[in-house]
Amino acid sequence: MKFHTEYLTFNTKNHREYVNITDDVEKAVKKSLITDGMVLVSAMHITASVYVNDAESGLIADIDEWLEHLAPFKRDYRHHRTGEANGDSHLKSLLMHHEVIVPITNGALDLGPWQQLYYAEFDGQRKKRVIIKVMGE
């Protein structure tokens, strides 16, 4: 089994942002020369997520609204007593999870017809990373 590792770095302009990373992950898979296996894509921060879904702007807005409804920004999170003001960002990350595993077949991501990979930032405007770990033969 072979392994290939790459990192993506983000410094989003907005506090919450959704970035399509499908092309970046596909490039890492091609560079790895692995034709059959899987790729792990994981946010390396506790206030960000990686997920798979449709690349449709209305859906992305719906996801953002849904997350804000389930984990709204508010000033009275216990976490804020530590001096931080991002309790909602931690909760949003828990809802969306921090990683995905995608199969690789014939040297390419084996995604469904509308599936895309996204990096979701919930506490942005500072440097953060995503790891891409390609594994297989």
Stockholm file with secondary structure:
# STOCKHOLM 1.0

chainA/1-137         MKFHTEYLTFNTKNHREYVNITDDVEKAVKKSLITDGMVLVSAMHITASVYVNDAESGLIADIDEWLEHLAPFKRDYRHHRTGEANGDSHLKSLLMHHEVIVPITNGALDLGPWQQLYYAEFDGQRKKRVIIKVMGE
#=GR chainA/1-137 SS CEEEEEEEEECCSSSSEEEECHHHHHHHHHHHTCCEEEEEEEESSTTEEEEEEECCHHHHHHHHHHHHHHSCCCTTCGGGGGTCCCHHHHHHHHHHCSEEEEEEETTEECCCTTEEEEEEESSCSSCEEEEEEEEEC
#=GC SS_cons         CEEEEEEEEECCSSSSEEEECHHHHHHHHHHHTCCEEEEEEEESSTTEEEEEEECCHHHHHHHHHHHHHHSCCCTTCGGGGGTCCCHHHHHHHHHHCSEEEEEEETTEECCCTTEEEEEEESSCSSCEEEEEEEEEC
//
